[in-house]
Amino acid sequence: MSNQIKIPIVVFMVVLAAKILLVMMGRKKKEDTEILVLWLLIATVTSLVHSFYVLVLVLIIIKVTYLRNDLGKNVVAFFALWAVIPFHFIIHFPLPSVPLMNATYQRMAFVIWILPLLPKLLDQARMKERRVFFDVPVLYLIAMGIFVAFSEHVGYPITIITSIKEVMQLFMDMVIPYFLIVLWADTWAKLKRVLFAFLLAGIVLSTFGVFEAVFSWNVFTELVFREMIPVSETDKYRAFLRSKAAFPESIAFGIYILITLGIALAVMFRDKKNMMGKLVVVGAMLAALYATQSRGDQIAAVLLLSLYFFFKMQSSSRFILLIFMAIVFSVAGYTYKQQSPAGAGTDLDEVDEHGTFDYRKRLFETELALIPKHPFFGNTTYMKEPSMEALRQGEGIIDPVNTYLTIAVERGLVTLFFFMFFILRSVRACLSYVKYGYAVNNQVWVNLGAALTATVFALSVALIFTSFADTNPPVFWFVMGIARAMQLNLNKMREISRGKDEYDLGYA
């Protein structure tokens, strides 16, 4: 059977399994089925034709015949299909020849589906757009992103065209999707649709990972490595993650599954109905996270589950549990350190199966030593420093694997401050739902707040183990957008309860 036929068959089986899981957890929405059909349609057409232009045509047809000018449908479809498989090896994105962008599937979906509706979105949000857009950390991070786009880079020359491309991609990948969530999801009903869009994508991707592992069918090893080049046993079982099916690296895939796991806890466990199906969904996501073989993602997943139950408790119970958890994690950390390979004497020309702890330690220390040279606004050419060149790996790359340290070195401590403020504000916004839920005796808000607070915490921990590149920045901004939308929704609910509402948001 040819590869072109196998891809649609595999995707059909995955989509069908995802639909079964949705039914098992008690969700029987027509919208979910429509999104899954679109997923199958896009994957089938592109796998048979292998053409970027056909993909664009399919997106246009979907827009004209199904999405049309329905803002809600377009928003849900964009986020639910953002991680659609399997394009990165059928069409080798990004394509640099498209004007004003390095084209990817996600960017083309944004241009065709979302961009034409931005005036409509702004018109609907005109009553509150001023306070939403006057967002100091967001404005600073945008300004710094534009500044970096026009700054000198390592690896390629800077021109006006390349700088404009970077700015356009900054807005298409992160800024506008962030505000899209914040502005559109101004009611609980709309916010819930956004959350389920991400959950739907997470279920499909997790199902695929489990499907491949359980059946020991190395589908993407067979499809991607068409010349049957030698691959290690590890790569055979991680073929989906290694094939750039939707994410360039396994840890990036894991981060996406991580945030959808948190969203699953937020929206599925509002009641105790269909618990078996819900637990199967969570199990599939945990299995997919395990398959990434990424310590960072696995640690973050454990933290997410722990914090989820922790934040669901009354504040009076948390203190006792906090002490207990501190003892347990200290013992576990000490034991893990004693049993882990030391990494001493590691050859820096190779990355061994243990992740070269010694290499990462030296990289951390070297980057830390560079911060005092440009403390406030960083240095975009820091990789040219002799101390960094000494850490270049066998593939000729230097992979800065700590997001926070990289931001401090490349963009300065001021940027790191606003980045951390962005995260902490999101934590506070989500945690407010827990307090509000207990205040009004509503477990739906408690569960929502606890799950998404844990998600933001887990995401912030996962970023310690990876660089802020590829798909990680958009996913980060998506989560921050959800938290910001929650904050604004809660503010409106409180205003409604005090009788100070300016316009009805539909909570009644």
N, C-alpha and C positions, 0 to 999 in steps of 0.2 A: 504494500500500500504506500502511495507517495506521501511525502511530508505534507504537501498541500492539503491532502484529505485528512490526514491524521490530526492536524491542529484543530479544525472545526469539530471533529468527533470528540477530542479530549475536552475542548471548551464546553461543548454541549453537555457532556457528562458532569463536568464541574458545576455548570450553571444549574442543571437539574438537581444535583445534590444540594446546592445552596438553597434552592427553592424548597426542597423537602425540609431542610433545617429550619427555614423561616416558618413553615407550617407547624413543625414540631414545637417551636417556641410560642405558637399562638398568633403569629402575624400572617394574615391572609389578605394583604392589600394588593389591589390591582396594579398600583403604581410600581410595586416591587417587581412584579412579573414583567411589566413593560420595560423596566430598566434592564432586567436580565436578558430579555429578548434583544434589546439594543446592544448589549454587551456581546451576545452571540453573533449578531448581524455584523458588527464592526470587525470582530476577530475573523469571521468566516471570509468576508469579502477581501480583507487585506491579505489574509494568508493565501488565498487563491490567486490574487493578482500581483501582490508585492509592489504596489505603486503608491507613492505618496499622494499623487494627484487623485487617484481613485479614493483614497482615504478622505481627502478633502471633500470630494463629491458626495461621499456617503454622509459626512457630517452635515453638509448643506441640505441633503435630502431629508435627514432626520429633523433638521431645523424647520424646514418648510412644511413637512407633512405631519409631524408629531408635536414638536416643542412650540413652534410658532412664536407668538408674542406673549405666551403665558410665562410671566416672570418666575413663578414658583416652580413650574416644570423645568425651566432652563437651569435654575439654580440647583435643584435636586439632581438633575441629570449630570450637570457638570461635576459636582463633587462625588456622586456615586460612580461615575465612569472615569474619574481622574486617574485611577490606578489600573485602568483596563489592560488586560493581557491579550496577546503577547507581542507587542509592537517593537520592542527594542531590538529584536533580532530578525524580525520580518522586514522592517524598514529601519535602517541603521541611523537613528536620530542621534544628535541633532543635525539638521541640514542647514549649512551656513549660507546657502545661496538665496534664501528667501529674504526679501527686503526688510530691514529694521529688526530682524530677529534671527536667532539660530533655531529653526523650526523644530518643534516637538509636537507630539500628538496633543498634549495638554494645552499648549499655546494655541494651536489651531482650533481646538474646541472652544477655548476662551474667545478667540477672535470671531468665530462664526456664531456661537451661541450667546455669549454674555455681552460682548462689546456693543452690539446694536441696542441692547436694552438698558444700558447705563443711564441715559437721560430719563427713562421711565422710572428707574430705581431712585434716582435723585429727586424726581418730582414727588414720588410717594413719601420720601424721607425728608422733605423740605422743612418740616416743622421742627426737626431735631438735628439736622445735619450740622449746624454750627457747633454744638457741644460735642458731637461725635468726631468731627474733623479736628477740633482743637484738642489734640491728644499729644501731650508733650513728648513722651518716650517714643511714640510712633513717628512723630514728625522729625525727631532727632535721628532716629535710625534710618528713615528715608533720606534725610539730608546727607548722612554719612555714606549711605549706599551710592548716592549720586556722586559725592566727592571721590569715593574710591574708584568709581567707573571711569573718571577722568584722570586718575592718578597713574603713575608708572607701575607696570606689572612685571612680574618675573615669568618668562616663558613665551610671551608674545608682545609685539610692539603695540603701543596705544595710538590709535588714530581717532579722528572725529567720528567716523562711521562705527568703529568698534565700541567707542564709549556710548554713543547713542543706542546701539544695540543692547549694551549692558543695562542702561537705564530703562529701556523698553521692557526688557526681560524682568527687571526688578519689579516693575509695576504689574506685569502680566502674571508673574509667578507668585507674588507675595502680597503686594500692597493692595491691589484692587480686589483679589479674592478675600483678603482680610476684611476690607470695608464692605464687601458684598455680604458676608455673613453678618456683620455688625448692623448694617442698615436694613437688610431684608428680614432677618430673624428677630423682629421686634415684638413678637408674641410667642407664647409657649407653643402654640400649634405650629408655627413656622420653625421655631428652634428645634422642635422635635423632628420635623421633616429633614432638617439639615443633619441632625444626629443620626437618624436612620439611614441617610444617604451614605455616610461614612461607614456605618455598621454593615450595610449591604456589601460594600466593597471589601471590607475586612473579612466577612464570611466567605466570599468567593475566593479570595486569595488564600485564606487559611484552608479552605476545602481542597484547593488544588495541591497545596503542600502536603496535606495528610493523604490525599488520593495517591500522589506519587510515591510517598514513603510506604504506605500500607500495601500497595500492590507490587512494590519493588519493580515498578515499570519505569525505567529511566527515560521517560518520554523526551525530555528536553535535551538530554545527552545525545539521544538519537537524532533529534531534529536539528539541534544547533551545531553539533560537531559532525557536520555532514561528510567530512572527509575521514571521519573516524580516527581523528588524531588521538594520541594517548592522553588519557585523563586519569587522575588518581582515584582511588576507591572513594575517598571523601567527596571529591567533586562529582562523582556519579550520583551519590545520594543527595547532593546539594545542587543538582543540575539546574533546577528551576531557579534557585537563588543566584547561581553563577551565570545564568544565560542572559542576564539583564532583561528579564521578562517584563518587569515594570519598574524595577529599581536597580541601580548600578552595582550595589554591593549588598551582601547579606544583612549587614547591620542596618542599612537604610530600610530594607524590607521589614526587618524586625521592629524598627521604630514605628513604622506605619501600623503594623499589627498591634503593637503596644498601645497606641492611642485608640485604635478601634476596640481593643479589649476593654479599656476604660469606659468607652462610650457604651459598649455592650452592658457593662455592669450598671451604667447610669439609666439606660432606657428599658432593659429587660427585667430587672429585679424590683420594679415598682410594686409588684404583688407576687404572690406565691403560686400563680397559675402556671401550668405547663413547665414545671421546674425541671423535669427530665430533659426536655428539648433545650431549654436554656443552658443547662449544665453541659450538654453535648456541644453546643456552640462555643462555650468558654473553653471546653477541653480541646476543641479543634484549634482554637487560637493559641492556647498554651503549647500544643504539639507543634504548631508552625513556628512559634518562638524558640522552642527547643531545637528545631531543625536548623535554625540559623547558625547554631554553634557559636553565637556571639555572647561572650560573657557579659558584656555591657547590657545587652537586651535582656538576658536572663536575670541578671541582678535587678534591673529596673522592673521586670515583671513581678518578681517576688516582693519588691518594695511596693508596687502598685496594689497587689492583693492585700498586703499587710496594712497599708495606710487606708485602704477602702474600709476594712472592718474597724480600724482604729477611729476614723473620723465619723463613723456611724454611731459611735458611742456617745453617751452624755459626757459633757466636759469633766464632770466629777470622777468618771471612771477612767479617763484617759491617762491621768497622771500615774496611777498605779501600773497600768499596762505599759506606759512609756518606760518606766524603770525596768520592768521585766524584759521588754524588748531590747533595751540597751545592753543588758547583761547577756541575753541570748546572742545578739549580733556580735558582741565583742568576743565571746567564746568561739562563735562560728568563724569570724574573721581571723582570729588567731590560729585556729585549726587549719583553715584553708591556706593560710600563709605558710604554715609548717609543712603542709603536704604538697604545695605547688612547686613546680620546678624553679630553681633559683634563677636560671637564665644567665649565670655568670659565664663569661668567655664566649658569648654568642657571636657568631660571625655576622657583622652588619650587612654583608652582601646578600644575606638570605633572611627570609622570614620563616621561622620554624613553626611547628604545629602548636607550640605553646604561645605564640604571639609575641615572642621576643620581649619579655618583661624588661630585660636589661636595656634593650634599645629604647623602649618607651620611657624608661626612667631617665636615660641620658637626654632624650629629646625634650622631656619635661624640664629638666634642669637647664638645658641650653636655652630654651625659649624664655624661661623665667629670668635668666640672666640678661636677656635682651631688652626687657621691659624698661629698665631705668634709662636706656639710651633715648627712647622716645616715649615718655610715660603717658602723656595726655592724649595724643591723637595717633599714636602708633607709627608704623613704617611699613608701607605696602611692599617694599622690596627686601624685607628682612631675611628672606631665604638666600639672598646673595652673600650674607655674612659668612666669613670663613668657618665659624663654629657650626653653622647650619650645613654648609657644604660637606663637612666631615661626616655628617649623618645620612648622606645620600645612600639609598638602598641599591640593591643589584639592578632593579628595573630603571634606575636613574631618577627616582622620585624621592621626595621628602614628604611623608604623610603626617601632617600635624593632627594627632588623634584626640586632642582635647579642645572642644569648641571654645570654652571660656578662656583658656590660655592663648589660643590663636587670636581671638578677638582682642585680647589685651595687647598682644604683640603687634598685630597688623593694624588695628584701628584705635588702640589706646584705652586707657583706664576710664576715660569719660564715656566712651561707647560701651564698655563693659558694665559701667554703673547703670546706664539706661537699659541695657539688655537685661540685667538682673532685676531692675525695677519693673520692667515689662513682665517678667516671670512672677515676681512676688505680688504684683497687683492682680495678676490672674489667679494666684493662689487665694488671695484675700477675697476676690469676687466669688469664687466657687465655694469657699468656706462659709461665706455669708449665707448661702442657701441652707447649709446645715443648721446654723443658728436660727434662721428664719423658720425652717421647717419644724424645729422643736418649739419655737415660740407660738406657732399657730397649730401645732399638733398635726402636721402633715408629713407623713413618711415619704411621700413622693419627692418633696423638696430635699429632705434629709438624704435620701439615697442618691439623688442627682448631684447634690453638692459634694457628698463624700466621694463618689466615683470620679468626678471630674477634678476635684482637688488632688486625689491620688494620682490621676493621669498627668496633671501638670508637674507634680513632684517627680513622677517616674520618668517623664520626658526630660526633665532637667538633669536627672541623674544619667540617663542614657547618653546625653550630649557630652558627658565627661569622657566617654570612651570613643568618640568619633569626631570627625571634623565637620564643620558647618558648611557642607557642600552638597552638590547633587540634589536629591529630593528632600534632604533634611530641612533646609530653610522653608520651603513651602508648607511642609507638614507642621513645622513649628508655628508659622504664622496662622495656619488654619486653627490650631488649638487655641492660640491666643485670641483669635477672632471669636471663637465659641465662648471663651471666658468673658470677653468684653460684652458680647451680646447678652450673656447671662446677667452680668452686672447691671446693664441698662434695663433689662426686663425686671429685675428685682427692684430697682429704683422706682419703676413705674408702678409695680404692684404695691409698694409702700405708699406712693402718692395716692393711688386709688383708694387704699384703705383709710387714708387720712382725708379723703374727699378733696384732694387738690389736683386731680387729674385734669389735664388740658384736653385730652382727646382719648376716646375709648380704644384700648388695645385688645379688647376681646377676651378678657380673663373670666368674665362672668359665666 
